[in-house]
Amino acid sequence: MMKTIFALLAIFASASAFVPSSATVARTALSAANQPDVFKTVSTVAAGVMPALLSSSAALATDGTNEWFGVDDLRLLAVLFAGHFFILSLWLGQYGNATENEEDDFFGEIDYTGR
């Protein structure tokens, strides 16, 4: 029964792709730029919040253990985080003061002559 309902909803969802667009959709980039600031702010906040909400639920997946990250022993969870922080400290110790300097970018060809 659930499969039938799901298939029916999937057909309706795919059929809605062929419906003509509504009048509220911006037709050109200029008309989209002339929208009110409130709408721009709401859409910007929604674009920033939705990925954070959807990706954080993957971190809280229980994998059958009913515990966050699928770890049922807190000592193991502490070791996992300590290992990651140790590797992060090694990387920051080596490359922490590295900056992206535009003058040091390489845009030329490789010199194979060895001069």
Secondary structure, 3 states (H helix, E strand, C coil): CHHHHHHHHHHHHHHHHHCCCCCCCCCCHHHHHCCCHHHHHHHHHHHHHHHHHHHHHHHCCCCCCCCHHHCCCHHHHHHHHHHHHHHHHHHHHHHCCCCCCHHHCCCCCCCCCCC
